[in-house]
Amino acid sequence: MTAPTPPPDPLEGTLLDGRYRVETPIATGGMSTVYRGTDLRLDRPVAIKVMDARYAGDQQFLTRFQLEARAVARLSHPGLVAVYDQGGGESFGSPPFLVMELVEGGTLRELLRERGPMPPYAVAAVLRPLLGGLAVAHRGGLVHRDVKPENVLISDDGDVKLADFGLVRAVAQAGITSTSVILGTAAYLSPEQVSSGNAGPPSDVYALGILTYELLTGATPFTGDSALAVAYQRLDQDVPPPSASIAGVPPQFDELVLRATDRDPAARYPDALAMGNALDDIAKELGLPPFRVPAPRNSAQHLSAVRHRTQVTEVRATEEPPRNQTRAFTRGPDDWDEPRNDGAAVETVDETYAGPSHFAGIELSEFEWSRQRARRRTLIWTLVVLILTGGVAAAAWTLGSNLTNLI
C-alpha cells in the first residue's frame, strides 16, 4: 500500500512582490517555511523564509519584523547569512517573508545527525565563523537570541553561516503565545531569557556554550519531559564539563564551556568577540590544524535542489517544440479574414509559405527578372571583350611573324 501523496503547496509557483518566484520548499518549522526561490529582477537563486499566515495582519509583529530585517540587512560578514529583502504581511496579501542568501548545503543539525560528536579541531572550525559573525552583530547592538544548530548553515564549499537574526524577538512581541518561541529554543536559552525574557550579548554567548557542549559530546546538557522543563533546569543547575560525558575532551574546552554557560551573565564572556579571542588562544595552545567543515550529504536543501532540477527539466521538456516541425506563418489579429455568411471555412495559411511577395510595393518577381537580365548583359559583354582581346592578340602575333619580310 503506497503512502498518500501530500497536497501541493499553495505557495509553490507564486510570485511575491512581483519579483520573487517561490519554488520548492526546503524546510518547515513552527514559525515559518523556507523555500528555494528566484529573484527574477537579478536572475539569482535565493532562499525565501515565509512566515506562518497567523502573523499576517499582526501590526505589532510586522513592525518588529521590518525593523529587525532592516537592521540585519546592514550586517556584512562571511559568518552571517545575508538578508536581501523583506515584504508581505498584508491582511489579504502575501504572508510576511524574508529574502535571504541561498546556502547550498545543509544545517549543523543535519551534520550532527550524520556524524555525531566532533573532534576539537572541527569544533573550532565551526565556532570561529559563528563567533566572528556574532561579534559584528554585537558591535552593532544586535542580539541573535536563537543560536542553535538548526540556524547554522554549512555550504558545500565549507562555509559556516548563522541565519535567522531577530525573528524570535519579532515573534515574542506579537500577539501569539510565547510558547512557540520556547519550543524550538529551550535547549539553548540562557537563564535570563527563561526568567525574564531579557537578552543581551552574554545570552548569545550562553547559547554558544551549549552549542559547543553539544558539538563535543553529541547531546545537550539538560533533558526533561517537556521543553519548559528543560528550559527551567538552567535556573538552578550548572552545565557540566563536556569531559564528564565523553573522554578525550581537552580541559581548555571544558573551561571554555563552563565560562560561556555561567548562570551569572556578568561572569561569562561579555560578547562573541571575547569568546572568539579565547577560542583562538585555545587553538594556538593545542596546535589545532585548520579544517574544512563538510556539508551534510542528505540535507533537506540537497533534496530540495534535486526536486527543483527535476521540475525544471520537466518544464523544459514540455515547452521545447518538436524538432523538424514546419513553422507556420501567422498574421496579426487584425489580418484574419472575416468568416463568410455561408458557413464556409475561412482562408487558411499555407504552412510552406516562404516569405512576402512584395518589397517596397514592387513584386519580387520583377526583382528576379531584373537580376537575370543583368546577368545576361554581363555575360554578353564578357564574351565581346574576350573576342576583341583574342583578335588583337592574333593580329599582333601575325604582324610580329612577318615583320622581317616587310622590312
GUDOKE-351900 format. One record per residue (C-alpha): x, y, z; residue in one letter; residue number from 1. Coordinates in pm, whole numbers. Example, Ala and Ser with C-alpha at 12.3 -4.5 7.8 and 13.67 -1.06 7.14 Angstrom:
BEGIN
REC   east  north     up resn resi
REC   1230   -450    780    A    1
REC   1367   -106    714    S    2
END
This chain:
BEGIN
REC   east  north     up resn resi
REC      0      0      0    M    1
REC    152    329   -108    T    2
REC    150    638    110    A    3
REC    -94    911      5    P    4
REC     56   1193   -197    T    5
REC     75   1513      9    P    6
REC   -132   1803   -122    P    7
REC     59   2056   -331    P    8
REC    199   2358   -150    D    9
REC    -24   2657   -241    P   10
REC    278   2892   -245    L   11
REC    482   2694   -498    E   12
REC    498   2879   -827    G   13
REC    359   3203   -686    T   14
REC    524   3543   -722    L   15
REC    589   3759   -415    L   16
REC    602   4136   -460    D   17
REC    607   4079   -836    G   18
REC    974   3982   -811    R   19
REC   1041   3663   -611    Y   20
REC    920   3333   -755    R   21
REC    857   3068   -488    V   22
REC    982   2726   -596    E   23
REC   1040   2409   -393    T   24
REC   1018   2403    -11    P   25
REC   1338   2331    183    I   26
REC   1227   2304    545    A   27
REC    926   2379    764    T   28
REC    934   2489   1127    G   29
REC    689   2612   1388    G   30
REC    701   2972   1270    M   31
REC    785   2956    901    S   32
REC    869   2760    586    T   33
REC   1186   2814    388    V   34
REC   1162   2784      9    Y   35
REC   1410   2783   -271    R   36
REC   1324   3075   -498    G   37
REC   1446   3301   -775    T   38
REC   1490   3677   -778    D   39
REC   1358   3745  -1127    L   40
REC   1493   4100  -1136    R   41
REC   1854   3996  -1069    L   42
REC   1818   3640  -1203    D   43
REC   1973   3473   -897    R   44
REC   1865   3193   -665    P   45
REC   1752   3297   -318    V   46
REC   1610   3147     -2    A   47
REC   1264   3277     92    I   48
REC   1151   3238    453    K   49
REC    772   3272    456    V   50
REC    623   3328    800    M   51
REC    312   3146    916    D   52
REC    -14   3303    797    A   53
REC   -118   3376   1158    R   54
REC    138   3661   1163    Y   55
REC    -19   3838    864    A   56
REC   -210   4143    976    G   57
REC    -46   4147   1323    D   58
REC     81   4504   1316    Q   59
REC    300   4465   1623    Q   60
REC    478   4168   1468    F   61
REC    511   4334   1126    L   62
REC    666   4647   1275    T   63
REC    927   4450   1468    R   64
REC    978   4214   1174    F   65
REC   1058   4507    943    Q   66
REC   1289   4674   1195    L   67
REC   1486   4355   1259    E   68
REC   1514   4277    888    A   69
REC   1649   4623    810    R   70
REC   1900   4605   1093    A   71
REC   2027   4262    989    V   72
REC   2046   4363    623    A   73
REC   2312   4617    722    R   74
REC   2538   4345    863    L   75
REC   2807   4201    641    S   76
REC   3029   3909    744    H   77
REC   3115   3570    590    P   78
REC   2973   3403    902    G   79
REC   2626   3554    858    L   80
REC   2358   3465    605    V   81
REC   2292   3783    406    A   82
REC   1940   3930    414    V   83
REC   1837   4087     83    Y   84
REC   1477   4198    127    D   85
REC   1156   4164    327    Q   86
REC    792   4214    243    G   87
REC    435   4090    267    G   88
REC    216   4083    571    G   89
REC    -97   4250    441    E   90
REC   -420   4106    575    S   91
REC   -537   3992    232    F   92
REC   -199   3976     54    G   93
REC    107   3757     82    S   94
REC    227   3648    428    P   95
REC    537   3815    578    P   96
REC    858   3691    417    F   97
REC   1235   3737    421    L   98
REC   1454   3701    114    V   99
REC   1799   3570    201    M  100
REC   2116   3431     56    E  101
REC   2067   3071    -60    L  102
REC   2327   2849    105    V  103
REC   2368   2530    -97    E  104
REC   2443   2266    166    G  105
REC   2264   2187    492    G  106
REC   2230   2265    861    T  107
REC   2459   2187   1150    L  108
REC   2176   1980   1299    R  109
REC   2177   1755    993    E  110
REC   2556   1722   1010    L  111
REC   2541   1621   1378    L  112
REC   2280   1356   1297    R  113
REC   2500   1213   1023    E  114
REC   2837   1217   1200    R  115
REC   2783   1259   1576    G  116
REC   3032   1431   1812    P  117
REC   3317   1633   1661    M  118
REC   3688   1639   1746    P  119
REC   3818   1968   1892    P  120
REC   3967   2093   1563    Y  121
REC   3630   2051   1389    A  122
REC   3451   2225   1676    V  123
REC   3689   2519   1645    A  124
REC   3628   2534   1269    A  125
REC   3251   2557   1329    V  126
REC   3269   2811   1610    L  127
REC   3520   3052   1457    R  128
REC   3295   3196   1179    P  129
REC   2990   3196   1409    L  130
REC   3176   3397   1672    L  131
REC   3308   3631   1403    G  132
REC   2961   3698   1266    G  133
REC   2810   3743   1611    L  134
REC   3093   3980   1707    A  135
REC   2994   4207   1418    V  136
REC   2630   4192   1528    A  137
REC   2710   4259   1894    H  138
REC   2926   4555   1796    R  139
REC   2625   4689   1602    G  140
REC   2393   4649   1901    G  141
REC   2212   4337   1773    L  142
REC   2148   4013   1962    V  143
REC   2054   3689   1788    H  144
REC   1854   3526   2072    R  145
REC   1815   3192   1892    D  146
REC   2158   3036   1834    V  147
REC   2109   2663   1773    K  148
REC   2223   2401   1518    P  149
REC   1910   2447   1306    E  150
REC   2012   2809   1245    N  151
REC   2370   2726   1147    V  152
REC   2412   2658    774    L  153
REC   2710   2481    616    I  154
REC   2767   2527    244    S  155
REC   2907   2267      7    D  156
REC   3221   2481     -4    D  157
REC   3269   2452    372    G  158
REC   3139   2797    471    D  159
REC   2965   2817    809    V  160
REC   2694   3084    845    K  161
REC   2443   3190   1108    L  162
REC   2084   3262   1000    A  163
REC   1757   3396   1146    D  164
REC   1863   3708   1330    F  165
REC   1581   3886   1513    G  166
REC   1293   3652   1432    L  167
REC   1244   3536   1790    V  168
REC   1223   3893   1914    R  169
REC    969   3980   1646    A  170
REC    755   3676   1730    V  171
REC    782   3733   2105    A  172
REC    634   4083   2065    Q  173
REC    344   3961   1851    A  174
REC      3   3869   1982    G  175
REC     94   3499   1955    I  176
REC    169   3282   2256    T  177
REC    535   3283   2351    S  178
REC    529   2904   2395    T  179
REC    608   2868   2025    S  180
REC    928   3060   2087    V  181
REC   1027   2839   2379    I  182
REC    963   2511   2195    L  183
REC   1237   2544   1937    G  184
REC   1498   2705   2160    T  185
REC   1454   2552   2504    A  186
REC   1783   2363   2500    A  187
REC   1986   2679   2424    Y  188
REC   1807   2954   2618    L  189
REC   2006   3145   2877    S  190
REC   1876   3164   3235    P  191
REC   1786   3533   3198    E  192
REC   1581   3459   2885    Q  193
REC   1385   3195   3076    V  194
REC   1331   3404   3388    S  195
REC   1266   3750   3242    S  196
REC   1279   3726   2863    G  197
REC   1566   3974   2851    N  198
REC   1862   3903   2627    A  199
REC   2196   4066   2553    G  200
REC   2529   3959   2404    P  201
REC   2601   3731   2705    P  202
REC   2278   3543   2618    S  203
REC   2418   3457   2276    D  204
REC   2743   3354   2447    V  205
REC   2546   3115   2670    Y  206
REC   2379   2957   2367    A  207
REC   2719   2917   2200    L  208
REC   2848   2747   2515    G  209
REC   2560   2496   2497    I  210
REC   2629   2451   2126    L  211
REC   2999   2384   2198    T  212
REC   2900   2123   2456    Y  213
REC   2674   1954   2201    E  214
REC   2941   1957   1928    L  215
REC   3188   1787   2161    L  216
REC   2951   1533   2317    T  217
REC   2671   1484   2065    G  218
REC   2398   1590   2312    A  219
REC   2277   1895   2504    T  220
REC   2344   1905   2880    P  221
REC   1982   1924   3002    F  222
REC   1697   1683   2934    T  223
REC   1335   1675   3051    G  224
REC    981   1566   2981    D  225
REC    889   1896   2815    S  226
REC   1052   2195   2654    A  227
REC    962   2414   2952    L  228
REC   1111   2164   3197    A  229
REC   1435   2169   3001    V  230
REC   1435   2547   2993    A  231
REC   1382   2590   3367    Y  232
REC   1659   2346   3468    Q  233
REC   1927   2603   3388    R  234
REC   1792   2842   3651    L  235
REC   1942   2634   3932    D  236
REC   2178   2390   3757    Q  237
REC   2522   2447   3608    D  238
REC   2626   2298   3277    V  239
REC   2864   2007   3345    P  240
REC   3204   1993   3173    P  241
REC   3195   1809   2839    P  242
REC   3472   1575   2952    S  243
REC   3231   1429   3208    A  244
REC   3024   1290   2919    S  245
REC   3289   1192   2667    I  246
REC   3656   1106   2709    A  247
REC   3929   1296   2533    G  248
REC   3792   1649   2559    V  249
REC   4084   1885   2636    P  250
REC   4049   2074   2966    P  251
REC   4076   2402   2774    Q  252
REC   3741   2327   2607    F  253
REC   3589   2240   2945    D  254
REC   3691   2584   3069    E  255
REC   3553   2750   2754    L  256
REC   3214   2584   2800    V  257
REC   3192   2644   3176    L  258
REC   3266   3014   3148    R  259
REC   3035   3066   2849    A  260
REC   2746   2895   3033    T  261
REC   2784   3051   3375    D  262
REC   2441   3125   3520    R  263
REC   2552   3478   3602    D  264
REC   2571   3682   3277    P  265
REC   2843   3904   3427    A  266
REC   3069   3602   3477    A  267
REC   3051   3493   3113    R  268
REC   3248   3624   2820    Y  269
REC   3097   3970   2767    P  270
REC   3035   3914   2397    D  271
REC   3121   3697   2097    A  272
REC   3445   3886   2031    L  273
REC   3584   3795   2375    A  274
REC   3479   3431   2337    M  275
REC   3635   3425   1990    G  276
REC   3965   3551   2128    N  277
REC   3956   3279   2394    A  278
REC   3893   3017   2124    L  279
REC   4187   3145   1919    D  280
REC   4414   3115   2224    D  281
REC   4297   2756   2282    I  282
REC   4350   2661   1918    A  283
REC   4701   2805   1927    K  284
REC   4784   2636   2257    E  285
REC   4660   2295   2137    L  286
REC   4801   2337   1786    G  287
REC   4464   2261   1626    L  288
REC   4502   2217   1249    P  289
REC   4282   2406   1001    P  290
REC   3973   2212    898    F  291
REC   3711   2244    625    R  292
REC   3370   2169    773    V  293
REC   3183   1922    548    P  294
REC   2824   1986    449    A  295
REC   2573   1713    539    P  296
REC   2510   1477    250    R  297
REC   2142   1401    298    N  298
REC   2021   1750    378    S  299
REC   1679   1898    315    A  300
REC   1841   2162     96    Q  301
REC   2006   1897   -124    H  302
REC   1675   1713   -162    L  303
REC   1503   2040   -249    S  304
REC   1770   2114   -512    A  305
REC   1711   1772   -669    V  306
REC   1335   1834   -683    R  307
REC   1397   2177   -834    H  308
REC   1625   2039  -1107    R  309
REC   1370   1767  -1185    T  310
REC   1090   2021  -1217    Q  311
REC   1300   2247  -1441    V  312
REC   1386   1952  -1666    T  313
REC   1020   1852  -1692    E  314
REC    911   2208  -1773    V  315
REC   1176   2242  -2043    R  316
REC   1073   1910  -2194    A  317
REC    711   2021  -2219    T  318
REC    797   2368  -2350    E  319
REC   1057   2260  -2611    E  320
REC    896   2235  -2960    P  321
REC    938   1906  -3151    P  322
REC   1234   1901  -3387    R  323
REC   1191   1930  -3766    N  324
REC    850   2091  -3720    Q  325
REC    734   2318  -4006    T  326
REC    696   2670  -3875    R  327
REC    369   2829  -3990    A  328
REC    345   3196  -4078    F  329
REC     87   3363  -3858    T  330
REC    -60   3702  -3915    R  331
REC   -176   3958  -3665    G  332
REC   -528   3952  -3519    P  333
REC   -640   4233  -3750    D  334
REC   -537   4038  -4063    D  335
REC   -768   3740  -4012    W  336
REC  -1032   3701  -4288    D  337
REC  -1388   3757  -4176    E  338
REC  -1596   3434  -4182    P  339
REC  -1837   3414  -4474    R  340
REC  -2212   3402  -4420    N  341
REC  -2245   3064  -4593    D  342
REC  -2050   2899  -4314    G  343
REC  -1757   2804  -4538    A  344
REC  -1420   2776  -4375    A  345
REC  -1206   3085  -4365    V  346
REC   -891   3107  -4569    E  347
REC   -607   2903  -4420    T  348
REC   -239   2991  -4421    V  349
REC     -9   2776  -4631    D  350
REC    242   2612  -4397    E  351
REC    501   2609  -4676    T  352
REC    487   2986  -4703    Y  353
REC    835   3108  -4794    A  354
REC    808   3482  -4735    G  355
REC    642   3802  -4864    P  356
REC    568   3850  -5239    S  357
REC    628   4228  -5249    H  358
REC    900   4463  -5141    F  359
REC    852   4843  -5143    A  360
REC    534   4796  -5349    G  361
REC    713   4602  -5630    I  362
REC    656   4234  -5697    E  363
REC    959   4026  -5607    L  364
REC    930   3854  -5949    S  365
REC   1032   4184  -6111    E  366
REC   1348   4185  -5899    F  367
REC   1421   3830  -6019    E  368
REC   1374   3917  -6390    W  369
REC   1593   4225  -6350    S  370
REC   1863   4014  -6183    R  371
REC   1854   3761  -6468    Q  372
REC   1871   4034  -6737    R  373
REC   2171   4189  -6562    A  374
REC   2344   3853  -6556    R  375
REC   2286   3807  -6933    R  376
REC   2421   4154  -7012    R  377
REC   2730   4084  -6804    T  378
REC   2786   3755  -6987    L  379
REC   2749   3917  -7332    I  380
REC   2993   4196  -7255    W  381
REC   3240   3943  -7115    T  382
REC   3225   3747  -7444    L  383
REC   3270   4066  -7650    V  384
REC   3576   4164  -7450    V  385
REC   3725   3815  -7485    L  386
REC   3669   3817  -7865    I  387
REC   3823   4162  -7909    L  388
REC   4117   4069  -7689    T  389
REC   4171   3749  -7890    G  390
REC   4158   3938  -8222    G  391
REC   4411   4194  -8112    V  392
REC   4641   3923  -7986    A  393
REC   4616   3729  -8316    A  394
REC   4689   4041  -8523    A  395
REC   4989   4125  -8312    A  396
REC   5126   3774  -8345    W  397
REC   5080   3778  -8729    T  398
REC   5246   4118  -8758    L  399
REC   5541   4006  -8548    G  400
REC   5593   3691  -8758    S  401
REC   5604   3881  -9092    N  402
REC   5798   4183  -8975    L  403
REC   6129   4070  -9138    T  404
REC   5960   4013  -9480    N  405
REC   5807   4355  -9465    L  406
REC   6143   4512  -9398    I  407
END
